[in-house]
Amino acid sequence: MPFQELLYLPDTDEYVEAHAVPTGARVATISGTQVREEYLAQGRLLPTWFTRPETAQILAESYPPRHQQGFCLWFTGLSGAGKSTIAEIVTVLLLERGRQATVLDGDVVRTHLSKGLGFSRADRDANILRIGFVASEVVRHRGVAICAAISPYRATRDAVRDLVGAEQFVEIFVDAPLAVCEARDTKGLYAKARRGELVGFTGIDDPYEPPLQPELHLTTATSDAATCARQIVQVLGQRGFLLPPR
């Protein structure tokens, strides 16, 4: 039996088939996108003319408001670009806005979660995917994951985006020229790579593939870490992940 679309007429409080709507009558409709973005994401219950209150409540519980949803901040860039420094400041700023974050720093993860992995492309991909999996679990449980790892390969970052979920994934390209990163290198890693003591070092003898369309592109050669961190928080607020400051 063919199903005819029913539309709601608020002035007469009735539902009629689409082809039978009187000329000039007001029609109330809500699209699937509006359900998600204008109602559920904003913490607004769906109107009773659209669905039963019991159903509206179930939907609200399964899809919480955007400011209660999890999200992942994925910092990528060369060693020395400023990823970890900015991530630390963002963590504090988020706490001030009522969101506690789990920080997954690339250096720390390699010591624990990815202990034993080398620096071949396969091992680097495995390291990033492990970080991505942990981040996806944090996000799935409505938490905030902050990940700061070089993550040099575009395809692997895209795989992490798929793991986390595109709507909850915020890729942040921390961009600094190689010369600036080398000048900041307190560990002397770039110098070792230049001397051939480190093989496969990103930016020297292994490529870095910059994001093509990151959610945020920060240039740390011209902006300080605090300014970059505030920019990130501003974007999160615009996207609804943070409530307005009190």
TIDO-241904 format. One record per residue: residue number from 1; residue in one letter; x, y, z of N, C-alpha, C in turn. Coordinates in pm, whole numbers, plus 50000, padded with zeros to 5 digits. Each point is the difference from the previous one (the first is absolute). Layout:
// residues N
(site NUM 'a' (X Y Z) (X Y Z) (X Y Z))
...
// end
This chain:
// residues 246
(site 1 'm' (50086 49881 50000) (49914 50119 50000) (50089 50124 50000))
(site 2 'p' (49985 50088 49903) (50084 50121 49996) (49969 50091 50119))
(site 3 'f' (50108 50060 50054) (49986 50088 50115) (50005 50144 49953))
(site 4 'q' (49901 50077 50036) (49996 50141 49965) (50056 50084 50116))
(site 5 'e' (50087 50094 49968) (50059 50085 50103) (49892 50081 50070))
(site 6 'l' (50004 50001 50133) (49907 50079 50079) (50068 50127 50048))
(site 7 'l' (49932 50110 49992) (50051 50128 50047) (49909 50055 50107))
(site 8 'y' (50060 50073 50093) (49924 50056 50112) (49962 50144 49971))
(site 9 'l' (49872 50029 50023) (49950 50137 49983) (49976 50058 50139))
(site 10 'p' (50086 50089 50048) (49989 50051 50137) (49874 50081 50026))
(site 11 'd' (49949 50068 49900) (49882 50085 50022) (49875 49920 50027))
(site 12 't' (49994 49879 49943) (49881 49916 50019) (50030 49877 50084))
(site 13 'd' (50127 49985 50041) (50042 49887 50083) (49958 49867 49937))
(site 14 'e' (50040 49981 49875) (49967 49875 49933) (50111 49961 49903))
(site 15 'y' (49999 49872 49964) (50096 49947 49904) (49924 49968 49871))
(site 16 'v' (50058 50042 49889) (49939 49970 49871) (50107 49949 49905))
(site 17 'e' (49958 49926 49899) (50095 49954 49900) (50052 50119 49922))
(site 18 'a' (50125 49989 49955) (50067 50114 49935) (49920 50056 49885))
(site 19 'h' (49936 49913 49922) (49928 50049 49882) (49869 50071 50037))
(site 20 'a' (49959 49987 50128) (49872 50057 50041) (50014 50126 50084))
(site 21 'v' (50121 50055 50010) (50020 50122 50078) (49927 50116 49933))
(site 22 'p' (49911 50070 50072) (49928 50112 49939) (50096 50111 49957))
(site 23 't' (49965 50068 49897) (50083 50109 49950) (50015 50108 50108))
(site 24 'g' (50124 50038 50025) (50028 50106 50096) (50007 49954 50144))
(site 25 'a' (49976 49871 50026) (50003 49951 50138) (50143 49994 50053))
(site 26 'r' (50017 50032 50129) (50131 49987 50063) (50030 49853 50025))
(site 27 'v' (50122 49960 49968) (50041 49861 50017) (50122 49996 50093))
(site 28 'a' (49998 49910 50097) (50113 49982 50090) (50074 49873 49962))
(site 29 't' (50128 50011 49976) (50082 49884 49967) (50134 50011 50071))
(site 30 'i' (50059 49885 50026) (50135 49996 50058) (50078 49894 49923))
(site 31 's' (50113 50040 49942) (50082 49905 49925) (50087 49918 50095))
(site 32 'g' (50058 49894 49948) (50090 49919 50081) (50118 50080 50052))
(site 33 't' (50053 50089 49916) (50111 50085 50042) (49958 50094 50112))
(site 34 'q' (49878 50055 49988) (49951 50089 50106) (49979 49925 50131))
(site 35 'v' (49953 49876 49991) (49982 49920 50121) (50133 49991 50075))
(site 36 'r' (50106 49971 49925) (50132 49981 50061) (50062 50130 50046))
(site 37 'e' (50001 50102 49912) (50076 50122 50027) (49923 50104 50080))
(site 38 'e' (49870 50016 49972) (49924 50108 50063) (49925 49957 50125))
(site 39 'y' (49983 49870 50016) (49929 49953 50118) (50091 49919 50093))
(site 40 'l' (50041 49881 49956) (50078 49914 50088) (50133 50063 50039))
(site 41 'a' (50074 50055 49904) (50130 50059 50030) (49988 50123 50090))
(site 42 'q' (49884 50065 49998) (49979 50119 50082) (49931 49967 50132))
(site 43 'g' (49971 49872 50023) (49933 49962 50124) (49852 50035 50002))
(site 44 'r' (49939 50018 49883) (49857 50033 49991) (49920 49874 49971))
(site 45 'l' (49893 49979 50074) (49913 49886 49973) (49923 50023 49871))
(site 46 'l' (49978 49894 49926) (49922 50009 49877) (49854 50029 50034))
(site 47 'p' (49932 50079 49918) (49860 50036 50031) (49908 49879 49994))
(site 48 't' (49891 50008 50075) (49908 49886 50008) (49930 49972 49868))
(site 49 'w' (49988 50102 49915) (49936 49974 49871) (50090 49917 49909))
(site 50 'f' (50131 50000 50031) (50096 49928 49915) (50017 49855 50045))
(site 51 't' (50002 49977 50131) (50017 49865 50053) (49945 49993 50140))
(site 52 'r' (49973 49882 50050) (49949 49983 50135) (50104 50044 50102))
(site 53 'p' (49956 50056 50114) (50095 50045 50103) (50095 49890 50044))
(site 54 'e' (49950 49876 50010) (50085 49889 50042) (50113 49978 49901))
(site 55 't' (49966 50009 49871) (50101 49982 49896) (50100 50115 50001))
(site 56 'a' (49949 50122 50020) (50087 50118 50006) (50100 49986 50114))
(site 57 'q' (49956 49946 50113) (50088 49984 50115) (50108 49897 49973))
(site 58 'i' (49962 49889 49936) (50098 49896 49965) (50105 50056 49905))
(site 59 'l' (49957 50077 49901) (50094 50059 49905) (50094 50098 50071))
(site 60 'a' (49946 50078 50092) (50082 50097 50072) (50106 49930 50085))
(site 61 'e' (49965 49885 50057) (50096 49927 50083) (50107 49931 49917))
(site 62 's' (49963 49955 49880) (50097 49929 49914) (50089 50097 49922))
(site 63 'y' (49952 50123 49981) (50079 50100 49928) (50003 50127 50086))
(site 64 'p' (50097 50010 50091) (50002 50113 50094) (50032 50132 49930))
(site 65 'p' (49976 50111 50068) (50036 50130 49942) (50148 50004 49963))
(site 66 'r' (50035 50081 49903) (50136 50006 49949) (50101 50029 50111))
(site 67 'h' (49963 50084 50096) (50096 50034 50106) (50023 49884 50097))
(site 68 'q' (49921 49893 49988) (50021 49881 50082) (50059 49885 49919))
(site 69 'q' (50020 50021 49872) (50057 49896 49915) (50153 50000 50011))
(site 70 'g' (50058 49886 49969) (50145 49992 49996) (50056 50057 49871))
(site 71 'f' (50127 50036 50003) (50067 50044 49878) (50150 49978 50015))
(site 72 'c' (50068 50000 49888) (50144 49976 49997) (50070 50117 49932))
(site 73 'l' (50098 50056 50068) (50088 50100 49940) (50127 49928 49958))
(site 74 'w' (50024 49997 49870) (50116 49927 49947) (50103 50100 49949))
(site 75 'f' (50107 50019 50079) (50107 50091 49961) (50102 49924 49914))
(site 76 't' (50031 50054 49884) (50099 49939 49912) (50096 50108 49951))
(site 77 'g' (50125 49962 49980) (50101 50095 49954) (50138 49946 50030))
(site 78 'l' (50100 50067 49950) (50139 49957 50020) (50039 50003 50147))
(site 79 's' (50101 49925 50034) (50057 50006 50134) (50050 50142 50026))
(site 80 'g' (49960 50058 50111) (50042 50137 50031) (49904 50107 49951))
(site 81 'a' (49892 49961 49934) (49906 50099 49948) (49919 50067 50109))
(site 82 'g' (49984 49932 50115) (49926 50059 50112) (49875 49924 50039))
(site 83 'k' (49985 49878 49952) (49878 49921 50025) (49975 49980 50149))
(site 84 's' (50098 49946 50071) (49981 49967 50141) (49979 50125 50085))
(site 85 't' (50072 50106 49969) (49986 50124 50076) (49860 50056 49988))
(site 86 'i' (49948 50004 49878) (49864 50052 49979) (49898 49907 50065))
(site 87 'a' (50022 49870 49988) (49907 49902 50058) (49989 50017 50151))
(site 88 'e' (50112 50028 50066) (49998 50019 50145) (49916 50121 50039))
(site 89 'i' (50013 50108 49923) (49923 50120 50031) (49852 49977 49973))
(site 90 'v' (49969 49931 49890) (49860 49970 49968) (49937 49916 50110))
(site 91 't' (50075 49906 50055) (49950 49915 50107) (49953 50083 50119))
(site 92 'v' (50078 50100 50035) (49964 50088 50112) (49878 50085 49965))
(site 93 'l' (49997 50053 49879) (49887 50084 49958) (49870 49920 49996))
(site 94 'l' (50009 49874 49958) (49880 49916 49997) (49950 49971 50141))
(site 95 'l' (50092 49979 50090) (49961 49975 50139) (49926 50120 50057))
(site 96 'e' (50044 50118 49962) (49933 50122 50046) (49858 50011 49943))
(site 97 'r' (49976 49931 49887) (49868 50001 49937) (49920 49874 50034))
(site 98 'g' (50048 49924 50099) (49924 49885 50046) (50023 49871 49925))
(site 99 'r' (50105 49992 49916) (50028 49877 49927) (50138 49948 50039))
(site 100 'q' (50004 49881 50058) (50127 49938 50037) (50048 49914 49883))
(site 101 'a' (50128 50006 49970) (50053 49932 49882) (50100 49892 50037))
(site 102 't' (50006 49898 49915) (50104 49898 50008) (50105 50033 49895))
(site 103 'v' (50124 50020 50043) (50107 50039 49909) (50081 49877 49959))
(site 104 'l' (50013 49982 49869) (50081 49891 49945) (50114 50063 49922))
(site 105 'd' (50113 50018 50068) (50117 50062 49937) (50083 49893 49930))
(site 106 'g' (50047 50032 49881) (50072 49903 49919) (50120 49940 50071))
(site 107 'd' (50081 50082 50066) (50119 49951 50069) (49964 49907 50115))
(site 108 'v' (49896 50035 50076) (49959 49918 50114) (49941 49868 49952))
(site 109 'v' (49919 50006 49895) (49938 49878 49947) (50106 49902 49953))
(site 110 'r' (50105 50050 49936) (50106 49911 49952) (50071 49928 50116))
(site 111 't' (50002 50063 50115) (50065 49939 50116) (49916 49888 50059))
(site 112 'h' (49869 50008 49985) (49911 49905 50066) (49917 49919 49899))
(site 113 'l' (49900 50065 49942) (49907 49929 49911) (50070 49939 49879))
(site 114 's' (50100 50069 49947) (50067 49954 49878) (50145 49958 50024))
(site 115 'k' (50029 49958 50122) (50135 49955 50031) (50037 49882 49910))
(site 116 'g' (50119 50005 49942) (50046 49892 49913) (49985 50030 49852))
(site 117 'l' (49919 50100 49967) (49986 50038 49859) (50119 50084 49957))
(site 118 'g' (50039 49982 49874) (50109 50079 49945) (49948 50120 49924))
(site 119 'f' (50075 50042 49898) (49962 50119 49925) (49986 49972 49851))
(site 120 's' (49973 49874 49966) (49964 49970 49861) (49861 50056 49975))
(site 121 'r' (49962 50009 49874) (49866 50052 49971) (49893 49914 50065))
(site 122 'a' (50017 49868 49995) (49901 49910 50059) (49989 50022 50151))
(site 123 'd' (50115 50017 50066) (49998 50020 50145) (49942 50137 50036))
(site 124 'r' (50031 50099 49920) (49943 50133 50027) (49849 49997 49983))
(site 125 'd' (49954 49932 49896) (49855 49989 49979) (49935 49927 50117))
(site 126 'a' (50065 49892 50046) (49946 49924 50113) (49990 50088 50124))
(site 127 'n' (50102 50081 50023) (50001 50091 50115) (49883 50098 49993))
(site 128 'i' (49981 50062 49883) (49894 50099 49984) (49862 49935 50012))
(site 129 'l' (49985 49882 49944) (49870 49932 50008) (49969 49958 50144))
(site 130 'r' (50102 49967 50077) (49977 49968 50141) (49951 50124 50075))
(site 131 'i' (50065 50112 49974) (49955 50126 50062) (49857 50029 49957))
(site 132 'g' (49974 49982 49870) (49867 50027 49947) (49894 49911 50063))
(site 133 'f' (50033 49874 50024) (49903 49909 50061) (49966 50045 50142))
(site 134 'v' (50103 50033 50079) (49976 50046 50136) (49916 50128 49998))
(site 135 'a' (50034 50091 49908) (49924 50125 49988) (49854 49972 49966))
(site 136 's' (49976 49905 49910) (49863 49968 49960) (49918 49947 50117))
(site 137 'e' (50065 49924 50089) (49930 49947 50117) (49969 50113 50098))
(site 138 'v' (50094 50091 50017) (49975 50116 50086) (49881 50080 49948))
(site 139 'v' (49999 50025 49870) (49893 50078 49938) (49866 49926 50009))
(site 140 'r' (50004 49869 49978) (49877 49921 50004) (49933 50007 50137))
(site 141 'h' (50081 50016 50103) (49946 50013 50135) (49983 50147 50040))
(site 142 'r' (49989 50085 49898) (49968 50143 50017) (50111 50079 50068))
(site 143 'g' (50122 49954 49984) (50114 50072 50055) (50071 50081 49892))
(site 144 'v' (50102 50072 50043) (50081 50082 49909) (50139 49939 49991))
(site 145 'a' (50043 49971 49879) (50134 49946 49977) (50084 50106 49930))
(site 146 'i' (50117 50028 50057) (50094 50092 49939) (50124 49920 49961))
(site 147 'c' (50026 49992 49871) (50109 49918 49948) (50103 50088 49932))
(site 148 'a' (50124 49990 50044) (50109 50079 49942) (50107 49903 49951))
(site 149 'a' (49999 49974 49872) (50097 49907 49940) (50034 50051 49861))
(site 150 'i' (50124 49979 49958) (50040 50048 49867) (49904 49948 49895))
(site 151 's' (49966 49871 50006) (49908 49935 49905) (50024 50050 49858))
(site 152 'p' (50112 49961 49940) (50043 50062 49875) (49921 49961 49875))
(site 153 'y' (49927 49888 50006) (49938 49950 49878) (49851 50030 49996))
(site 154 'r' (49959 50062 49891) (49863 50047 49983) (49899 49886 50008))
(site 155 'a' (50028 49889 49935) (49905 49888 49996) (49973 49946 50141))
(site 156 't' (50104 49996 50082) (49983 49948 50136) (49917 50095 50084))
(site 157 'r' (50022 50130 49984) (49917 50098 50073) (49854 49988 49957))
(site 158 'd' (49978 49979 49870) (49863 49982 49952) (49937 49874 50059))
(site 159 'a' (50080 49896 50018) (49949 49877 50061) (49959 50026 50145))
(site 160 'v' (50077 50084 50070) (49964 50035 50138) (49871 50082 50001))
(site 161 'r' (49985 50089 49904) (49876 50079 49990) (49880 49906 49988))
(site 162 'd' (50015 49896 49920) (49891 49903 49984) (49974 49925 50130))
(site 163 'l' (50107 49967 50072) (49986 49930 50128) (49921 50084 50101))
(site 164 'v' (50037 50126 50010) (49939 50089 50099) (49861 50042 49957))
(site 165 'g' (49983 50025 49870) (49875 50055 49949) (50024 50142 49952))
(site 166 'a' (49966 50027 49874) (50034 50129 49938) (49945 50119 50077))
(site 167 'e' (49879 49988 50057) (49940 50114 50069) (50069 50031 50132))
(site 168 'q' (50069 49902 50057) (50066 50019 50129) (50151 50019 49988))
(site 169 'f' (50051 50002 49877) (50144 50005 49978) (50040 50140 49953))
(site 170 'v' (50093 50061 50071) (50047 50135 49964) (50151 49989 49973))
(site 171 'e' (50036 50005 49873) (50141 49991 49961) (50062 50139 50006))
(site 172 'i' (50111 50011 50073) (50066 50129 50020) (50142 49989 49945))
(site 173 'f' (50025 50070 49893) (50133 50001 49938) (50083 50108 50067))
(site 174 'v' (50098 49957 50079) (50092 50094 50066) (50118 50018 49906))
(site 175 'd' (49999 50110 49930) (50090 50023 49888) (50115 50093 50040))
(site 176 'a' (50121 49951 49982) (50119 50083 50022) (50106 49956 49900))
(site 177 'p' (50073 50095 49940) (50105 49961 49905) (50104 49910 50065))
(site 178 'l' (50060 49915 49918) (50100 49907 50051) (50112 50073 50073))
(site 179 'a' (50045 50112 49948) (50109 50075 50063) (49961 50046 50140))
(site 180 'v' (49875 50039 50018) (49952 50044 50133) (49998 49881 50095))
(site 181 'c' (49951 49887 49951) (49995 49879 50084) (50140 49957 50043))
(site 182 'e' (50095 50009 49907) (50138 49964 50034) (50057 50095 50105))
(site 183 'a' (49969 50127 49988) (50052 50098 50096) (49942 49977 50140))
(site 184 'r' (49880 49944 50008) (49935 49976 50128) (50042 49866 50062))
(site 185 'd' (50073 49919 49929) (50026 49860 50037) (50091 49988 50121))
(site 186 't' (49938 49992 50118) (50080 49990 50123) (50060 49861 50020))
(site 187 'k' (49943 49899 49935) (50050 49863 50016) (50113 49967 49901))
(site 188 'g' (50022 50089 49905) (50106 49975 49902) (49968 49890 49900))
(site 189 'l' (49871 49970 49981) (49962 49892 49909) (50028 50035 49855))
(site 190 'y' (49970 50124 49963) (50026 50041 49861) (50149 49995 49969))
(site 191 'a' (50082 50043 50095) (50145 49997 49980) (50049 49857 49980))
(site 192 'k' (49946 49908 50079) (50037 49859 49984) (49957 49948 49864))
(site 193 'a' (49880 50040 49958) (49951 49956 49869) (50087 50057 49887))
(site 194 'r' (50043 50124 50015) (50086 50062 49900) (50134 49926 49991))
(site 195 'r' (50046 49950 50113) (50128 49929 50002) (49985 49853 49960))
(site 196 'g' (49877 49959 49977) (49977 49861 49962) (49990 49904 50115))
(site 197 'e' (49994 50054 50124) (49991 49914 50118) (49857 49950 50022))
(site 198 'l' (49902 50073 49947) (49860 49958 50004) (49953 49982 49856))
(site 199 'v' (49951 49882 49968) (49955 49971 49863) (49848 50003 49995))
(site 200 'g' (49946 50058 49894) (49855 50006 49983) (49935 50106 50088))
(site 201 'f' (50070 50111 50022) (49947 50106 50085) (49909 50091 49917))
(site 202 't' (49879 50021 50049) (49902 50079 49924) (50050 50141 49975))
(site 203 'g' (49994 50040 49875) (50043 50133 49961) (50142 50004 49947))
(site 204 'i' (50078 49895 50031) (50138 49994 49951) (50013 49894 49892))
(site 205 'd' (49986 49874 50035) (50008 49896 49898) (49874 49912 49997))
(site 206 'd' (49893 50052 50059) (49869 49935 49988) (49896 50110 49982))
(site 207 'p' (49902 49980 49913) (49911 50111 49965) (49896 50031 50107))
(site 208 'y' (49955 50123 50000) (49882 50040 50077) (49895 50046 49900))
(site 209 'e' (49882 49941 50007) (49892 50034 49908) (49901 50091 50073))
(site 210 'p' (50003 50129 49972) (49912 50093 50072) (49853 49976 49966))
(site 211 'p' (49910 50028 50094) (49857 49984 49974) (49956 50090 49884))
(site 212 'l' (49906 49950 49923) (49948 50079 49888) (49886 50092 50045))
(site 213 'q' (49916 49951 50090) (49887 50080 50048) (49982 49982 50151))
(site 214 'p' (50097 50045 50078) (49984 49986 50145) (49892 50094 50052))
(site 215 'e' (49942 49964 50113) (49902 50090 50061) (50066 50129 50048))
(site 216 'l' (50128 49989 50039) (50074 50118 50044) (50143 49994 49947))
(site 217 'h' (50050 50113 49952) (50137 50010 49951) (50068 50110 50081))
(site 218 'l' (50090 49959 50089) (50068 50095 50088) (50143 50020 49952))
(site 219 't' (50045 50124 49994) (50137 50030 49958) (50076 50050 50123))
(site 220 't' (50079 49913 50058) (50064 50033 50127) (50128 50082 49984))
(site 221 'a' (50041 50026 49877) (50115 50088 49980) (49959 50146 50020))
(site 222 't' (49870 50026 49986) (49951 50138 50013) (49900 50018 50113))
(site 223 's' (49950 49891 50058) (49903 50009 50111) (50053 49921 50118))
(site 224 'd' (49984 50056 50120) (50048 49927 50118) (49900 49891 50039))
(site 225 'a' (50044 49912 50090) (49921 49883 50036) (49867 50039 50065))
(site 226 'a' (50002 50100 50085) (49878 50042 50069) (49896 50051 49901))
(site 227 't' (50044 50077 49901) (49907 50050 49898) (49940 49885 49920))
(site 228 'c' (50084 49904 49965) (49952 49883 49925) (49899 49921 50083))
(site 229 'a' (50027 49984 50128) (49910 49925 50088) (49865 50068 50010))
(site 230 'r' (50000 50131 50013) (49873 50074 50009) (49921 49988 49869))
(site 231 'q' (50071 49995 49890) (49934 49984 49870) (49928 49865 49992))
(site 232 'i' (50065 49897 50052) (49939 49867 50000) (49874 49999 50085))
(site 233 'v' (50008 50056 50120) (49884 50004 50089) (49886 50079 49937))
(site 234 'q' (50032 50107 49931) (49897 50079 49933) (49927 49916 49896))
(site 235 'v' (50074 49924 49921) (49939 49916 49898) (49913 49891 50064))
(site 236 'l' (50047 49942 50110) (49920 49899 50069) (49868 50059 50050))
(site 237 'g' (50005 50123 50048) (49878 50067 50043) (49905 50023 49883))
(site 238 'q' (50054 50041 49887) (49918 50024 49881) (49934 49872 49951))
(site 239 'r' (50067 49887 50019) (49946 49874 49955) (49908 49936 50104))
(site 240 'g' (49982 50066 50115) (49906 49953 50100) (50055 49902 50100))
(site 241 'f' (50131 49969 49994) (50059 49904 50093) (50020 50060 50139))
(site 242 'l' (49993 50131 50011) (50017 50068 50128) (49883 50094 50023))
(site 243 'l' (49954 50006 50125) (49898 50098 50035) (50062 50139 50001))
(site 244 'p' (49922 50103 49976) (50055 50136 50007) (50060 50026 50138))
(site 245 'p' (50108 50077 50007) (50060 50031 50132) (49903 50079 50086))
(site 246 'r' (50005 49972 50129) (49910 50072 50093) (50057 50135 50036))
// end
